[in-house]
Amino acid sequence: MYGRISLQDDISIGEAFRHINEAIERHQTTIDQHKTTIVQHKTTIEQHRATILALQSEIDDLESKSRVHQASILALKSQSNDYTPISQLPSEVLCRIFSFAQRNDNGRMLPYSAWTRLTHVIRRWRDVAINSSILWTEPHFGNIRWCEEAFRRSKDAGLVINISGSAREHREAVRFALRHTAHIRGLYIYDTKDVGHSVWNRLCYEFVKTAPRLEFLHLAFVSGSKYRRTFGAIREPYPFYKRVSEDTLKVKLQRLRSISLIFYDNWDSQKLFHPALVRLIIHDSNPTGEQFILAMKEMPYLEYLHLIFALPIITHQSESFFAINGIHLSRLQALYIVAMIPQEVEIFFRLVTFPPDATVKVDCFSNEFSTVECINVITAISRSYSNKFRCPRFRTLDLEHPTSYTDEPGLDDCFQFRLYRDVFPNHTIINNLSTDTDVDVRDFNLDLYFEWPIQKSKPLLDMKLIIHCVFNLFPLLDIQQAYLDIANPLHEDEDVVLLNPNTLLDTFGRLPDLQTFITGTYACKTFIEALGLGFVEHNYFPKLSSICLHKPRIGNGRSAPNPIAVEIESLQNCLVQRYKNNAEIQNFTLVSPVGLGPRMSAEILEKMVLDAVQDAKGYTQPDLKELHSAEPTRFSN
């Protein structure tokens, strides 16, 4: 029977219990041994961890020493270069020096007389220069004998021909160009009144027919209306393109990669526009909407598009029109647009799409300015940034609407909106944003640059609406730095409020990663008021740690304060409140404050603000001395 012990067995119940106890003891001993082993393993693991940490510390120390040694090696190499005779430099280094000198002499090629003096310093320099074909690819036509010598020294390198200057130089350049079309890689033609249409006709015809290496072409005919018809648009009985068959012309032009046209009017001839083009620059042209659409569809792989007063005139169309005629430039990297009519810019961005990581610069000029037009243009531009999965992560936002921005007649104000992918290393670079009016569209640190000049006697833009528009349409959640420079928020008559603290709280204050805020001139007080209200109901500016006030107007504590001046007491209370709410401003900077008394300076003013914050922290005087000695640059001007 199960569960019973037979009486026939010799094992008694007590003996059975003894065996069970022995088995339990053996198992307990095994468990204790395993526990001991586990403890030993844990000890070994901790030892290994300590060893790993020690080794990691040694590795970090070695890497630090390695970086120091590398810096020392570079410094020693630099010192050795200072003492190395230039006559002993390798040939390739000399060639690079010569080439750099050629390309950086105020944007012009060094004259051949200078190269002659240079190559006669020592025999080795002459040998290196003569054998460096890249130095001789841009012949100067002041002396045709030098052109022939340059051609021989250029060997198989592609020539760049610049036909401009006096009539004599034009004739010599044309003759030389027609003799060496097989070696020409780039052609720049600028018209003069001395050269007739037949010369340009023949020249263009020969290049289309016999220049197999021609990659970039620049045509600028600006001396008069009769000289503005170029490359297929010259008003001759038999212009050159009629002397070349359609198929031949199409095949010949496929090698062109870059075309620059000034005063190009013949949009009906699509011969210049083909899929191989990657760079197109057009100045001063008036295409119709149909001509522009047909031309752009011929160039889907453009990487650089530069249109100055060359946008099409398209009347208001339905959404179906843009859906049917939409153009997508899948490889566009840089776009630069200058237009007189805001509607032209709006239509362009509704018609043309491109990757959101392209660099975009838009200058919009107009005789009539309004906030609604500005918002319409910004809305159209934002269409290219609607894809949140492909849009770049913007790091810096710049919004400016200052007064007296330019000295051009008729203009005294300019609205600017910029987005950058990079975070600038210090305040100096960001302060230069307000003065950097000539932004290069090829600067790929810049993603978007929109400029809207304002004419004198015209009303300023309503920045409340524009700022809300920018924050609603563009992906700005990754912004870490912001620059804001707005004209008098109360306007001259103090009736029109261009900016208020609530606008800043609802926009900049909600940026989760904003760390640095730089504000200029009249917007300083509005920002300080917004910062002071930030902890009343919600936690605005959660990560803000650095503030820079650029040219703020400082109040003098009168009973009737200036409505746009920053009062010292308000500034102190704002920073103290931030500290008490565990959101301390780590870096506070004043740059060129306005309205200081004769005995006041920016350094004294900063010290007053700093002392108020330190008093709130409860520091004693010895503590402050220790703090200043430990962090001498924390609050720097």
C-alpha positions, 0 to 999 in steps of 0.5 A: 500500500502506498504511504505505508512501511512494511513490517517485513522490512528491517528498517525501523521508522526511527532509522528512516527518519535518520536517513531523511535527516542525513539527506536534509543535512547533505542538501543543506551543506550543498546549499551552503556551499553554493551560497558561499560560491555565490558570495565568492563570485559576487566578490570576484565580480566587484573586484573585476568592476573595480579593476575595470573602473581603474582601467577605464580611468587609466585609459581616460588618463592615457587618452588625455595625455595622448591629446596633449602629446598630439597638440604638442606634436602639432605645435612642434610641427608648426614651429619646425615649419617656421624654421623650414626654408621655403626653398626646401618645401616639397613640390606639392606644397609649393603648388598648393601655395601658388594655387592658393595665392592665385585664387585669393588675390581679391578674387582675381587671378594674379597677373602673369607679370607677377607669376614671371617674377615669382618663377624667377626667384629660384630655378626650382620655383620656376620648374614647379610653377611651369609644371603645375598646369592648374596655375595657367588655366585662366589666361589674361588677354592683355597680352595674347603672347602670354595667352599662348604661353599659358595655353602650352603650360596648362597642358590638358587642364580645362581653360576658363575664358573670361571675355570682358574688358576693352574692345581689343581684349575682346577681339583677342579673347574671341580669336583665342577662344575660337582656336582652343574650344576643345580645351575650354571648360568654362566661359564667361562673356560680358558684353560691350558696345564695341562688339557686334551681334555677329561676333556673339552669334558666331562665338556661341555657335562654335562653342555649342558645336565644338567645345566638348569640355564646356561645363559652365557658362556665364552670359551677361549682356547688360549694356542695353536692350539690344544687347540683352538678347543672348544665346538663342534670343539674339535678334538676328535673321539667322541666330546660331541655334537655327544653324544647329539641328534640334537633336545636335543642340540637345546632345551638345548641351548635355555636358553643361552643368552650370549656367548663369544668365543675366537678362535672359528673355527667350524662355520659349527656347528650352534648349538651354534647360536639360536634366544634366544641369545642376546649377542655374542662376538667372537674373532679371527675367520675366517668364510666364507661368507656363514657360517657367513650369516647362523650364523647371520640369526639364531640370529635376536634378538641380542642386543650386537655384538662384533666381533674382527678379526672375520669378513667373507672373502667375495669377491666382490659381486653384489647388488643382493647378498646383497639384497638376503642375507641381515641381519637385527638385529632389536634389536641391541643396541651395535656393536663393530668391529675390523678388519684388512682388510677395505673391510671386514668392508665395506662388513659387513655394506652392509650386516648387517643393524640395528636400527640407534640409536645403539651404534657403534664402529669400529676399522679398522687396515690395512697394506695399507691405503688410503683416498679412502678406508677410504671413502668407509668404512665411506660410508658403515657405513652411510647406517644404518643412511640413514633413517632420520625419525628414525635416532637420533639427533646428538649433538656433532661431533668429527673429529681427525687426529692428529700426534703422537697419539699413542706410539705403534710400527709402528703407529704414527697417527690415524684418528677418527670420533665420533658422540654423542647424548649429549651436553657436559657441559663444555670444559673440557669433550670435551678436554678429547675426544682427549685422551680417546682412550679406548672408551667403546662400552656400553657408550650409550652417544656415537652413532658412533666411527670410528677409523683408525690407520695410519702406520708410513711412510704412507701418511696422509689422505686427510681430505678435501675429508673425511670431505665432505664425512662425511657431505654428508652422515650423518645427522648433522643439529642438531650438536651444538658442534664440535671438530676438531683436524687435523694434519699439514694442509700443511703436512711436505713438505707443498705440500699436503694441508690436510685442507683449510678454504673453506672446513670448511666453506662449512661443519662446517660453514653451520651447523645452530645450531653450538654453540661451536667449539673446534679445536686443534694444527695445525687446529687452524689457518685454523679455524681462517681463515675460521671464518674471511672469514665467513662474506665476502659473506655468513653468515657462523657459524650463531650461533657460540658463543664459541671458544676453541683453544687447543694447538694452535701454536702462531706466533711471528709476524716475516716477514716470519710467520710460515704457521701453526701458529696463529697470534695474530693480525689475531685472534683479527681482526677475533673476532672484525669482528664477533662483527661488524657483530652482531655475537659476540663470547661470550666465547673465551678460550686458552688451553696450547698454544705453542710458547709463549715468555718467558714473555707471558702466556695464560692469558696475550694473552687472555687479549690482545684478549679481549682488542681488542674486547672491544676497538671495542665496545667502552668501557672506562676503568671504563666500563671495570672494571665494566664489569670484576666485573660483568662477572669474568668468561666470558673469562676463561682459 
